Amino acid sequence: MNMDDATLDQWMLEAAQLVKDRNADAAELVYRRVLGVRPEHPVAHYQMGLVAFLRGDLHGARRWFERAIALAPGNDFLRNNYHTWLRHVRLPPTWIADTAEDLVNGRTVRRFMPAESDRHIFIIEVAGTCHLRCPSCPVGNFDQADRPKGLMRVELFRNIIDKISAETAAIPKPMIWLFNWGEPVLNPALPEMIRIARGAGFEVMISSSLSLKRDWDPIVAAEPEQFKISLSGFSQAVYGQSHVKGDIELVKENMRLLRQSIDRTGSRTRVWAGFHLYRHNLADHDRMATYCAELGFGFTAVPAAYQPLESVIQMMRHEVEGRDHDIVSKLLVHPVEFARLRGQFLDPELDCELRFNMTNINHDGSVALCCAVYDTRNMLGVSFLDRSFDEICNLKYQHDFCRECYESGSPCQPTHPELRSALSERISTAIDETQNAEKGSTELPLKIREIRRG
């Protein structure tokens, strides 16, 4: 290390101590000295953000932080700390407008750091159909929607990607999710679509039940960044209750084939399982977690939810329909109770993440209000290719269903700590009730105990 580097390091240590001592003026003088010698020192820029934060200048701090990340895009420590800070102060990144005019609700709403991604998410439904009939999914429980079903054409997909590239050039590259309610693997052009999106510089994620026979090599070779597997059991007796028409043995075999395909092709795709927790599948949780670990796949468990949003709002107004009783009784938290709990902590002055940070494109190129709706009345009535990105965003803020959503307490907002605690308590109660009702069950699975504590 030469003397200049040693001197800079000493200045950085001195200034960091001044920040800890909350001496913003003295710290700024030292950091300005560092930047005078090395203008693109990322940590000095980041620390200047902390100096601005000490002074209460949130917007100034945000600009310094983002400059630091631009100078060191591979520094996960800086990026993760910045995102944590944004959530703490309830600010969005600078490329997202701080506020929006919520025309349907007649007020100005504030944006915040999105939970799903720090970049805009374009959900492109490449398969507007699914071969399963899961009772908690609208494909299995919402047949009155009269939605068109089909597979997206490659040329339409290419045009959509080209339009996204042109309209988002000034912001960080969005993420592309090739799924919503449908099974993307049903589209034989999926590998080509992944290559098209990745060739345009986008990060791609797909999600599949894996409950169908396919040659996985072309999909894996196309290298989507993420491949999520939707699961709800380890044995057929359990899995078949929530993934209706699915075959868990086929799923497990496909998981093995997927592992072999990744090893064979050298693909860098990250595969992880999303395990939907119900009352009936708690005992299968650890078995599937172990199986995923053996294959080198990630594993995440979350309480299952009943969808779509239209049905939950309808449940809040009327009794649960007879056909839904069975699946609703299996949920750890009743959807109406969940919605009413969220409503207690709703901030009407905050925007909805599904509205400002996601754009949902159906298989025919039409645009949905958001990823939580299913009924045809909640489509925007426009083609993605025919309207600008800004026009589509504005249409969302004029849609009547957003009023219903806010009135029901259902917009997607940052989770309040008290809400998180209340949900954790109810999940623990549901697990206890389930365990007590199961004869011969004396010990709660280890990982389930960890979930309830979380």
Stockholm file with secondary structure:
# STOCKHOLM 1.0

chainA/1-454         MNMDDATLDQWMLEAAQLVKDRNADAAELVYRRVLGVRPEHPVAHYQMGLVAFLRGDLHGARRWFERAIALAPGNDFLRNNYHTWLRHVRLPPTWIADTAEDLVNGRTVRRFMPAESDRHIFIIEVAGTCHLRCPSCPVGNFDQADRPKGLMRVELFRNIIDKISAETAAIPKPMIWLFNWGEPVLNPALPEMIRIARGAGFEVMISSSLSLKRDWDPIVAAEPEQFKISLSGFSQAVYGQSHVKGDIELVKENMRLLRQSIDRTGSRTRVWAGFHLYRHNLADHDRMATYCAELGFGFTAVPAAYQPLESVIQMMRHEVEGRDHDIVSKLLVHPVEFARLRGQFLDPELDCELRFNMTNINHDGSVALCCAVYDTRNMLGVSFLDRSFDEICNLKYQHDFCRECYESGSPCQPTHPELRSALSERISTAIDETQNAEKGSTELPLKIREIRRG
#=GR chainA/1-454 SS CCHHHHHHHHHHHHHHHHHHTTCHHHHHHHHHHHHHHCTTCHHHHHHHHHHHHHTTCHHHHHHHHHHHHHHCTTCHHHHHHHHHHHHHHTCCCTTSCSEEEETTTTEEEECCCCSSCSSCEEEECSBSCCSCCCTTSHHHHCGGGCCCCCBCCHHHHHHHHHHHHHHTTTSCCCEEECCSSSCGGGCTTHHHHHHHHHHTTCEEEEEECCCSCCCCHHHHHTCCSEEEEEECCSSHHHHHHHSTTCCHHHHHHHHHHHHHHHHHHTCCCEEEEEEEECGGGHHHHHHHHHHHHHHTCEEEEEECCCCCHHHHHHHHHSCCCGGGHHHHHHSSSCHHHHHHHHHHTCCTTBCCHHHHSEEEECTTSEEESCTTCCSGGGEEEEETTTSCHHHHHHHHTTCTHHHHHHHTTCSCCCCCHHHHHHHHHHHHHHHHHHHHHSTTCCSCCHHHHHHHHC
#=GC SS_cons         CCHHHHHHHHHHHHHHHHHHTTCHHHHHHHHHHHHHHCTTCHHHHHHHHHHHHHTTCHHHHHHHHHHHHHHCTTCHHHHHHHHHHHHHHTCCCTTSCSEEEETTTTEEEECCCCSSCSSCEEEECSBSCCSCCCTTSHHHHCGGGCCCCCBCCHHHHHHHHHHHHHHTTTSCCCEEECCSSSCGGGCTTHHHHHHHHHHTTCEEEEEECCCSCCCCHHHHHTCCSEEEEEECCSSHHHHHHHSTTCCHHHHHHHHHHHHHHHHHHTCCCEEEEEEEECGGGHHHHHHHHHHHHHHTCEEEEEECCCCCHHHHHHHHHSCCCGGGHHHHHHSSSCHHHHHHHHHHTCCTTBCCHHHHSEEEECTTSEEESCTTCCSGGGEEEEETTTSCHHHHHHHHTTCTHHHHHHHTTCSCCCCCHHHHHHHHHHHHHHHHHHHHHSTTCCSCCHHHHHHHHC
//
